[in-house]
């Protein structure tokens, strides 16, 4: 090398030879107009370009100085690049170390979060278990309060029902009895308890007594002697509502008696030995039925519930007797 750069060892005559595709790639990444960076650079052609004639050799010293300056410039760039790469390597090591430390800290944080999540899950399970217990307790408490309320209604209702029965207040009995029967259904599984069984037996006895009492009251109001002149009353209408709540057999017995009573006159007027019993006077039978049904609807229709269909049953019994 010269005085500034020192002696330079001679380079291999072949130099560093790179594949053409690599040189083209480098040219695309770092484009340069310097002939020395050309892909097809030729030393002889380059020198002939600098010294095309013998007279141009007089400027060879200037060319050498220029080349040495270029070399020094390239050497400086190489040193700077090596220094930068060295510093970058050290920075990379430091960055890698920092990254490893950050990863370690992140791992510790993730482990802490996992532990806290497990503790939170256990706490949620514990709270959920407590909530389930409270929910069961609430349901049991609600059921207990409802049962006690029904028991209070049943005890007081049976006492009241006995009092109303003795006074024949059938309007109040109908509403109360239906409610008590509904309440008693809630105690079906408690009938093994003596106190509940006593209340159920008392209620059953009241129903039986009411059935007999109602039949007696109807027979008294519509005796055979004044079957057509019987006067319906609100008490009897309320009594029919009570019958609807009682054993269906009571209703069947009451209607059978009442219908037979309404048709008693027919069995006498059209008895086989009577003149009206002949077939040529059959229209009189239906005239009598029509008159009887009209009179029944006018006088007794409002007394009986519509779903009983008393008029229809009278007509059916009429047809059965006539047949």
Secondary structure as UniProt FT lines:
FT   TURN            3..5
FT   HELIX           20..29
FT   HELIX           35..37
FT   TURN            39..40
FT   HELIX           43..50
FT   HELIX           55..59
FT   HELIX           60..167
FT   HELIX           170..185
FT   TURN            186..187
FT   HELIX           188..190
FT   TURN            191..192
FT   HELIX           194..221
FT   HELIX           224..226
FT   TURN            227..229
FT   HELIX           234..245
FT   HELIX           248..262
FT   HELIX           264..269
FT   TURN            272..273
FT   HELIX           275..277
FT   HELIX           279..281
FT   HELIX           282..299
FT   HELIX           301..303
FT   HELIX           306..308
FT   HELIX           310..322
//
